[in-house]
């Protein structure tokens, strides 16, 4: 990858580690306005694709048929903490589909949220896929299978009509041929899509500004992005960047993280999208990167900057809770490369 120096991890007087990556700012026409690194670099969009993957549920009528709430739609876009509100909402989606947790093929892991994980372990309850951060997406996919009359077993496989539909949707909205979308297997077992960083930014520019989408997707995108803004806690949860960012900015943007250092933002008032890829896949500096980008682009009002201040130079603590360092950005997007 051709990358730019984005953040330093500082402990005491020394820079202990650094992270490099790519950033692209793209409008709804696909024009790259600013960039760091090499935006045509192709990588997997990972969970940042979730808000796009929800759209077929609305386009095909499943959301209306099953009377999905904003909370349920937001959870389908989420990489959630596994807190009680997330788990119970996912169970509610499965109940509407007439299915149980046993239908989920996303695998298991402890809740991301420490308090939720400790409570689960103390309860003695069996760890199930419902606690997986992707359980909302998978519950939504199963709901769509039920709506379309597709077999639910094996819904994660590339040859399943559900995954073929996901592939076609990503390609159509990224305005590229499906055979140019690379495919792999995501951490939760479904197909994951490879796109250039600039195409990721383009997708989020269009998603946040639905009038730029093909007519059949516009109403669906308005509903999905509206749900993300109305229910930001469902997108991630306690002490998470996506939830804090959407909440603090009062609906002017949508944001979604992805594994391996991917992050995408759609800007309503600019008709633009931002995409970030950290070269080594480590996301610990993502909050600082996003904060700096939004400040350099004059996106944030003063009170919004204050609400997100903890992300400006995130503090590093040791095991005793002492402040021992911080994470600092090393770029200026205000003077980054421009394309004219």
C-alpha positions in Angstrom: 0.0 0.0 0.0 1.0 3.6 -0.6 0.1 5.2 2.7 0.4 8.4 4.7 1.6 8.7 8.3 -1.6 9.2 10.3 -1.0 8.7 14.0 1.7 8.3 16.6 1.3 6.4 19.9 3.3 8.3 22.4 4.5 7.1 25.9 6.4 9.5 28.0 8.9 11.4 25.8 9.0 8.8 23.0 7.0 7.8 20.0 6.5 4.1 20.7 4.5 3.1 17.6 3.0 4.7 14.5 0.2 3.8 12.1 -0.1 4.6 8.5 -3.1 4.5 6.2 -5.2 5.9 3.4 -8.0 8.6 3.5 -10.3 9.6 0.7 -12.9 12.4 0.6 -15.3 11.7 -2.3 -18.5 13.4 -3.5 -21.8 11.8 -4.8 -20.5 12.0 -8.4 -17.4 9.9 -7.5 -14.9 12.8 -7.6 -12.1 12.5 -5.1 -11.6 16.0 -3.5 -8.9 15.3 -1.0 -6.8 12.3 -0.1 -3.9 10.9 1.8 -2.1 7.8 0.6 -3.4 6.0 -2.5 -7.3 5.9 -2.6 -7.5 3.4 -5.5 -6.0 0.8 -3.2 -8.5 -2.1 -2.9 -9.2 -3.7 0.4 -12.2 -5.2 2.2 -14.9 -2.8 3.4 -15.8 -5.2 6.3 -18.6 -4.1 8.6 -18.8 -0.7 7.1 -20.9 -2.3 4.4 -23.7 -3.1 6.9 -25.9 0.0 6.2 -25.7 -0.9 2.5 -26.6 -4.5 3.1 -29.8 -3.5 5.0 -31.2 -1.7 1.9 -32.6 -4.8 0.2 -34.9 -5.5 3.2 -36.7 -2.2 2.5 -36.5 -2.3 -1.3 -38.1 -5.8 -1.3 -40.7 -5.0 1.3 -39.5 -7.1 4.2 -39.2 -4.1 6.6 -42.8 -3.1 5.9 -44.1 -6.7 6.1 -42.5 -7.4 9.5 -43.1 -3.8 10.8 -39.4 -3.2 11.6 -38.7 -0.3 14.0 -35.9 2.2 13.7 -34.2 0.4 16.6 -34.3 -2.9 14.8 -33.1 -1.4 11.5 -30.2 0.4 13.3 -29.2 -2.9 14.9 -29.0 -4.5 11.5 -26.4 -1.8 10.6 -24.4 -2.4 13.9 -21.2 -3.8 15.2 -22.7 -3.7 18.7 -21.4 -4.1 22.2 -23.6 -7.1 23.2 -25.3 -5.0 25.8 -28.8 -6.1 27.0 -30.5 -3.6 24.6 -28.6 -5.0 21.6 -29.2 -8.6 22.5 -32.9 -8.2 23.2 -33.4 -6.3 20.0 -31.7 -9.0 18.0 -33.9 -11.6 19.7 -36.9 -9.6 18.7 -36.0 -9.5 15.1 -35.5 -13.3 15.1 -38.9 -13.7 16.8 -40.5 -11.7 14.0 -38.8 -14.0 11.5 -40.2 -17.1 13.4 -36.7 -18.2 14.2 -34.5 -18.8 17.2 -30.8 -18.0 18.0 -29.9 -21.5 16.7 -30.5 -20.1 13.1 -27.6 -17.6 13.5 -24.4 -18.7 11.6 -22.2 -15.8 12.8 -20.3 -17.7 15.5 -19.7 -16.6 19.1 -17.6 -14.2 21.1 -17.9 -12.4 24.4 -19.6 -9.0 24.3 -17.3 -6.2 23.3 -18.6 -4.2 26.3 -16.6 -5.2 29.5 -19.6 -4.8 31.8 -21.8 -6.8 29.6 -19.2 -9.6 29.2 -18.6 -9.7 33.0 -22.4 -9.9 33.6 -22.8 -12.7 31.1 -19.9 -14.7 32.7 -21.3 -14.2 36.2 -24.8 -15.3 35.1 -23.6 -18.7 33.9 -25.6 -18.3 30.7 -24.4 -20.2 27.7 -22.5 -18.0 25.2 -24.5 -17.9 22.0 -24.2 -16.2 18.6 -26.8 -13.6 19.8 -23.9 -11.8 21.6 -21.9 -11.6 18.4 -21.4 -8.0 17.3 -22.9 -8.9 13.9 -26.1 -10.7 15.3 -28.3 -7.8 14.2 -27.0 -8.0 10.6 -27.5 -11.8 10.6 -31.0 -11.6 12.1 -31.9 -9.1 9.3 -30.5 -11.4 6.7 -32.5 -14.3 8.1 -35.6 -12.1 8.1 -35.1 -11.4 4.4 -34.7 -15.1 3.6 -38.0 -15.8 5.3 -39.6 -12.9 3.3 -38.2 -14.2 0.0 -38.9 -17.9 0.7 -35.2 -18.8 0.6 -33.6 -21.6 2.7 -32.3 -20.2 6.0 -29.7 -22.9 6.5 -26.5 -21.9 4.7 -27.5 -18.3 4.2 -23.9 -17.2 4.8 -22.5 -19.1 1.8 -21.4 -17.3 -1.3 -23.7 -19.3 -3.6 -26.8 -18.6 -1.5 -29.3 -16.1 -3.3 -29.0 -13.8 -0.2 -25.3 -13.4 -0.6 -25.6 -13.0 -4.3 -28.1 -10.2 -3.7 -25.6 -8.5 -1.3 -22.9 -8.7 -3.9 -25.1 -7.2 -6.6 -26.3 -4.4 -4.3 -22.8 -3.4 -3.3 -21.7 -3.4 -7.0 -24.7 -1.4 -8.2 -24.4 1.3 -5.6 -20.6 1.6 -6.0 -21.3 1.9 -9.8 -19.0 -0.9 -10.8 -19.4 -4.3 -12.5 -20.0 -7.1 -10.0 -17.0 -9.0 -11.4 -14.8 -6.2 -10.2 -15.9 -6.6 -6.6 -13.5 -8.9 -4.9 -15.0 -11.4 -2.4 -13.7 -13.0 0.7 -15.2 -14.4 4.0 -15.8 -12.0 6.8 -15.2 -12.6 10.5 -18.9 -13.5 11.0 -19.0 -16.0 8.1 -20.8 -14.0 5.4 -19.3 -12.8 2.1 -17.1 -9.6 2.5 -16.5 -7.3 -0.4 -13.3 -5.8 -1.7 -13.5 -2.2 -3.0 -11.1 0.7 -3.4 -11.0 3.1 -0.5 -12.4 5.8 -2.8 -15.3 3.6 -3.7 -16.1 3.1 -0.1 -16.2 6.9 0.4 -18.4 7.2 -2.7 -20.8 4.6 -1.3 -21.2 6.6 2.0 -21.5 9.9 0.1 -24.5 8.4 -1.8 -26.0 6.6 1.3 -26.0 9.9 3.3 -27.4 11.8 0.3 -30.1 9.4 -1.1 -31.1 11.6 -3.9 -27.9 10.6 -5.6 -28.9 6.9 -5.6 -31.0 5.0 -8.2 -34.7 5.8 -7.6 -35.5 2.3 -6.2 -33.0 2.8 -3.3 -33.8 6.4 -2.3 -36.6 5.8 0.1 -34.8 2.8 1.6 -31.7 4.8 2.2 -33.6 7.6 3.8 -35.2 5.1 6.2 -31.9 3.4 7.1 -29.9 6.5 7.6 -32.8 8.0 9.6 -32.8 5.0 11.8 -29.0 5.3 12.4 -29.5 8.9 13.5 -32.5 8.2 15.6 -31.0 5.2 17.4 -27.2 5.8 17.4 -26.8 3.7 20.6 -27.8 0.6 18.6 -25.0 1.1 16.1 -22.3 0.4 18.6 -23.1 1.2 22.3 -21.3 2.5 25.4 -18.0 4.2 24.9 -17.9 3.6 21.1 -16.9 6.0 18.4 -19.8 5.4 16.0 -22.4 6.0 18.7 -20.6 9.1 20.1 -20.0 10.6 16.7 -23.6 10.3 15.4 -25.0 11.4 18.7 -22.7 14.4 19.1 -23.3 15.7 15.6 -27.1 15.8 15.7 -27.7 13.9 12.4 -25.4 15.8 10.1 -23.5 12.5 9.4 -23.6 8.8 9.5 -20.7 6.6 10.5 -19.8 3.0 10.5 -16.7 1.1 11.6 -15.2 -2.0 10.0 -12.6 -4.5 11.1 -9.0 -4.2 10.2 -8.8 -0.5 10.4 -11.7 0.5 8.2 -14.0 3.5 8.9 -16.6 5.2 6.7 -18.6 8.5 7.1 -21.3 10.0 5.1 -21.7 13.8 5.2 -25.2 15.1 4.6 -24.4 18.8 4.4 -21.4 18.3 2.1 -22.8 15.6 -0.2 -19.5 13.8 0.4 -18.2 10.7 2.0 -15.0 9.9 3.9 -13.3 6.5 4.0 -10.3 5.5 6.1 -8.1 2.4 6.0 -5.3 1.8 8.5 -2.5 -0.1 6.8 -1.7 -2.5 9.7 -5.4 -3.0 10.6 -5.0 -1.5 14.1 -7.9 0.8 14.9 -6.7 2.3 18.2 -6.0 5.6 16.6 -9.3 5.8 14.6 -11.0 8.2 17.0 -8.1 10.7 16.7 -8.0 10.3 12.9 -11.8 10.9 12.6 -11.7 13.9 15.0 -8.9 15.5 13.1 -10.5 15.0 9.7 -13.8 16.5 10.8 -12.1 19.5 12.4 -9.9 20.1 9.3 -13.0 20.0 7.1 -14.8 22.4 9.4 -17.6 19.9 9.9 -17.9 20.2 13.7 -19.4 23.1 15.6 -17.7 24.2 18.8 -20.1 22.3 21.1 -19.6 19.2 18.9 -15.9 19.4 19.2 -16.3 19.7 23.0 -18.5 16.6 23.1 -15.9 14.6 21.1 -12.9 16.0 22.9 -11.8 12.7 24.3 -11.0 11.6 20.8 -8.7 14.5 20.0 -5.7 12.9 21.7 -7.0 9.7 23.3 -5.2 8.9 26.6 -3.3 5.7 27.1 -3.6 4.2 30.5 -1.6 1.4 32.2 -3.1 -1.5 34.2 -3.3 0.6 37.3 -5.3 3.3 35.5 -2.5 5.8 35.3 -2.3 8.2 32.3 1.0 7.2 30.6 0.7 8.6 27.1 -1.6 9.5 24.2 -2.4 9.1 20.6 -1.6 12.0 18.3 -2.4 12.7 14.7 0.4 13.4 12.3 -1.4 14.9 9.3 -3.3 17.9 8.1 -6.3 17.1 5.9 -6.7 20.9 5.3 -3.5 20.8 3.3 -3.8 17.2 1.9 -3.5 16.3 -1.7 -6.4 17.7 -3.9 -7.7 16.5 -7.2 -9.0 19.2 -9.5 
